[in-house]
Amino acid sequence: ELSSAMYSLIKTENGIVDAYEKAAHQLTSVAHQLSAWGEATEDEHISDISDKLGVLMSELADVEENFAAELEDSRVTLKQIRNTESSVQPSRDQKQKLIDQIHTLKHKDPQSPKLVDAEQALVRAEAENLVAEAQLTNIQRHALKETYLLHFQAIIERAEKSLILADHGRRVLELLDDTPVVPGDSIAEYTHEREAKQILLDCESELQAY
């Protein structure tokens, strides 16, 4: 059937949406677990940095969730193609049925009045099918273009927002002193809390301005 391929495509796209929704959920869990672990270390350096990273990971989860929602919106447009293809199929079937009937009558009973009726019915069916096929072509082209313009715009937005978050994540990590500690040495006081907080504010400002 005409619409079977589109049914399969829509189903597969749904699986992709589900995967990104799951990824968003997992990222949220990672954010909470990272922050909790950092606090449990009782190292003020790690605690503050991991807390800030957790905030950024939560923002990444939001990006993934929004991406999944936008993919779902684009998937809805594909359903226009599927529905139109389904509506055109009976017209094609009726046309083919009449062609087969005429072929049979011409061979078995070429003088049958049914042949004239069938040929007249075929003329009407072809006219109806012509309109349906034109409508299908218009919808297929428009919906295909609209679907994947939305899809690719969503990919661009996800990539650019992820880049913003990744850049600020690296800025946060640069505040963490990972110089090896010699046994017996005192650990330097953590003095970057204000800077780390400002990085989050900068990131939030960039995301809001996107």
Secondary structure, 3 states (H helix, E strand, C coil): CCCHHHHHHHHHHHHHHHHHHHHHHHHHHHHHHHHHHHHHCCCHHHHHHHHHHHHHHHHHHHHHHHHHHHHHHHHHHHHHHHHHHHHHHHHHHHHHHHHHHHHHHHHHCCCCHHHHHHHHHHHHHHHHHHHHHHHHHHHHHHHHHHHHHHHHHHHHHHHHHHHHHHHHHHHHHCCCCCCCCCCCCCCCCCCCHHHHHHHHHHHHHHHHHC
